Each structure stands twice: as structure tokens, then as C-alpha cells.
């Protein structure tokens, strides 16, 4: 899975590293992890690091990254 992720990321965003991060929020994977199944999340939506609005009253993502993310998820 990681090799496929790195391949698609390198094709779409040359030179950008694939970096694991810890997500402290809840997800549906809490059930699969509890059952002993390794579970991973992948985010293909790029955000502007100077305009992070995660979980705020005006949370949003620009339109262009969502189109790119759809292509990324399909190819991955």
C-alpha cells in the first residue's frame, strides 16, 4: 500500500515527501483497529498552510484541491 501511495504522490506532486502523521481525532477505523486490523487514513486534499480552518465555524477547502484529490484517490 505504501509503495502505491508513494508512486501516485510522486507522479502528481514530484518532490513532495509522503510523511506519516498522527491523527488524534476519531474515525470509523476505531472499529477495525479494535478488531486488530491495521488501518490507515490517506489525505489527498492539499491545503494552504497559511489558511488552515480545520473544524472552525468557517471550515472550508478550496475547490481546486478537491478536484485534484478526486484524481489522486481514483489513481491510488
N, C-alpha and C positions, 0 to 999 in steps of 0.2 A: 504494500500500500504506500509506504513512504517513497519508494523509488518512482512509482507512478505520479505521486504528488510532486516530487522534485522535478520530474521530466516536464509535466504540464506547466508548472510555475516557471521553469527556465525558458520554455518556449514563449510564454505570454509576457513574462517580466524578466528579460535577461539580466543577470547580475544580482537580482533581488534574492536574498537568502530565505530559506524556509526555516523558521525558528519556532520551536515549541514554546508554548506559554501555558501557564496555569490559569484556568477559568474558574473563579470561585463561585460563580452563580450556579443555579440548579438547571438541569436539563433532563430530558427523557432518559438519558443514559444512566441515571441513578438506578434504574431498574436492571439494566444489563450488567452494570458494574457489580451490583449486589448479587447477581447470579453468577459472578465470576467470569464474565465475558469482557475482555479488553474493549474499551470503547473510546473513540476519538471524535473530536469535532474539527471541522475544517472551515475556514472562513475565506471566501474568495472575494469579499467586498472590500475594496480599498476605501480608506477614509482619510480625510485631511487631518494630519496630526495637530494642526492649529485650530481645528473646529470640531472637537470631539463633543458630542451631545448625547452620549450614551445614557439612556434612562432618564433624561430630563423631560420637562414639560414640553420642550420643543425638539424632541429627538427626531433626527432625520438622517437620511443618506442621500447624497446627490444622485441624480438619475443615471449619469454615465457609468459610475461604478457598478450599478445594479445590472446593466446590460453586459458589462464585462464579466461580472460574477456569473451570470447565466451561462455564458460561453465557457467559462472556467469549469463550472460544475458539470456541464454536459461532457466536456472533453475528459475530465478526470474520471 
